[in-house]
Amino acid sequence: MKALVIKEMRLSASVLSYILICSAFLALCPGYPILCSAFFTTLGIFHSFQNAREANDIVFSALLPVAKSTVVKGKYLFSVMIEAAAFLVMTILTLLRMTVLSEVPVYRLNALMNANPFFLGMTLLIFGLFNLIFIGGFFKTAYVFSKPFLTYIIIAFLTLSIAEALHHFPGLEALNAFGFDHIILQISLLLAGAILFILLTFVSYRKSCERFERIDL
Amino acid sequence: MSIVELAGICKTYPAFKLNNVSFSLEEGKISGFIGRNGAGKTTTIKSMLNMVHIDSGSISFFGLPLSGNETEIKQRIGYSTGTVSWYPRKSIRDIVDVTRMFYRNWDEAAYRKYISLFSLDEKKKPIELSEGMKVKFNLLLALSHRAEVLILDEPTSGLDPFSRDELLELFMTLRSHGVTILFSTHITSDLERCADNIIYISQGEIRDACSKDDFRNNHGNPGESLEETFLRLEREARQ
């Protein structure tokens, strides 16, 4: 398994996957829809899939002495690693915005989503949707990725728009909490995001293993 | 002794059918797999690598069924093709560094020997290699993990006569070291030179699988070359 992850990192990955982890720093950007940072991270992972297809990576991997499910696992592990790296950066920056930067006027007067645990939960949901729709869709053929990526873009931006709009509805202001306000609700939403991420990724992984086992290369 | 056995392989596509393909490969022999383009050579080879899922039939290597032993079998076989290059923009060194991690029998001395024999530069990328050098690079990966069976899908297609000659020499040297080779091609003169056995496929069906001499006796006319026999058989099949 370690060898397969190294293969993903050294041979299949696009450098954009690593560079776009830095999009997590958008979480510090005032007056910006910070949930886009999650989308940009997945855009980087998409580039690695594109790179891999052009390099005949799937066929090369299928010829290696590993089970086909292991090839699938390698792709998921790589994607989750990139997502985890971006999430870690976002978490650190969110903690900064919740503590030392919580009273900074540019953040206080922000009409868009605030960096808080709800934002982190939504980030995990976007990552889960990418794993489910894009990666799961890719393994239907191990070749076609335009349709799953387009579907993911539409659903991701719908989710993002709804998440950005929610706190403007009466009664839902707590979603945009500052500092440690409404912390129980906020942590609950983060946990819900984490559970959804695990669930969507796991379902997608299982389905991809089944699909990859069946398809002819 | 048979080291690879295919029995009754069937695979149906909308416009093509692989029908009851059966043959075996003898240990330490070169078996030429001939047939015109679209006859079913690549589909058969992909079935042997479990890249194409067969509808029925069985495939075994070293007495082990492919189904359930794929990982173990792939440790002991090598595949090379003249038509695909892996990771065209990565250096040979990078590709080899990763590939060697997957094989328990990776032989660094063999790798050094063949990279020198093939005059391959580790710093080069597959995209910078000629077609012949790409085939050699694929072979390098197969030979460096001490593959006992080499499955070569049209390895000499697109090569100049000198490069083809070099490769055929290499196959014969490998045979003398006990390596079993399945060599798919539509260039019959290559088989004339190095094959021990001929497996002839036409329209998805095996027409004959026997020694080269038996193939000549069964199908050839006096004074006819293998290529002439092959062309005549194909013309007869189309009529």
Interface residues (C-beta under 8 A of the other chain):
Chain A: K2 A3 I6 K7 R10 L11 E54 A55 N56 D57 V59 F60 A62 L63 L64 P65 V66 A67 R214 D216 L217
Chain B: K46 L49 N50 M51 V52 H53 E70 T71 E72 I73 K74 Q75 Y79 V84 S85 W86 Y87 P88 R89 K90 D94 I95 D97 V98 T99 M101 F102 Y103
